[in-house]
Amino acid sequence: MNTAQLQKAIEHHFAAGPGAVGDDAAMTVFLTLRAALESGEVRAASPDPAAPTGWRVNAWVKQGILLGFRLGALQEFSAAGFSFVDKSTYPVRHFDAGGGVRIVPGGSSIRAGAYVARGVVCMPPMYINAGAWVDEGAMVDSHALVGSCAQIGKHVHLSAAAQIGGVLEPVNASPVVIEDDVLVGGNCGIYEGAIVRRGAVLAPGTILTRGTPIFDLVHGTTLRATAESPLIVPENAVVVPGSRAVSKGNGQQWGLSLYAPVIVKYRDEKTSLSTTLEDLLR
């Protein structure tokens, strides 16, 4: 079954609603999609130079992931001494040394339907959800989360406790995208379809949402999401948590400030040298 045929079949069975439950053909199509997701043949969002953001959402893939939840029944699982209950269609993925993925012991799990490329390092405990894409050489550090359908590029470092939000519904909503060579600092949170361009650095504690403006001190501009576009961090931007004074009403009277991410510089050789720690851990 080629990709066009798979898409047509997924859309057909998804449109059937609850009627797809118990349909062997629907289950076969879903399992085909799940295998294609794990092998990297299909993905929830794809690079597309013709798209306004450079990324295209593949809504039919998200429909297929949702179809899997509809078709699955609760099932008891056990792995590495732990027991849990989840949909039968989404067990924990199993890896072998031939796959080139390093999963350090300590309670990590990767759900079926996630793509994890060769050279990825997973430090415990971390979690990668169904539909996510984690590309070559990425590091997912302790307590980090890669949410459903999130796209993580090559040689990205997700530092400890970084949270990359997921999205399944609405099916046309853009997932969070972290492009190649990005450093995401500890305790960062990136949500609601934000795109972090190639080479950017997010300092620890940076939070990005659709409603979060970014203040670019270098260029004197303010970056915001729009109705047509998510929040986008520019290529090689170095973003740190900051604050801005409340200028009206009681906020001004009380001397309050609001959280504001700030671009303080753009990445240079010195910044790049500070991101090489993970090379020593491989």
Secondary structure, DSSP 8 states (H G I E B T S, - for coil): --HHHHHHHHHHHHHTGGGGTT-HHHHHHHHHHHHHHHHTSS-SEEE-TTSTTSEEE-HHHHHHHHHHHHH--EEEEEETTEEEEEETT--B----GGG--EE-SSS-EEBTT-EE-TT-EE-SS-EE-TT-EE-TT-EE-TT-EE-TT-EE-TT-EE-TT-EE----SSTTS---EE-TT-EE-TT-EE-TT-EE-TT-EE-TT-EE-TT--EEETTTTEEE---SSS--EE-TTEEEEEEEEE--SHHHHHTT-EEEEEEEEEE--HHHHHTT-GGGGG-
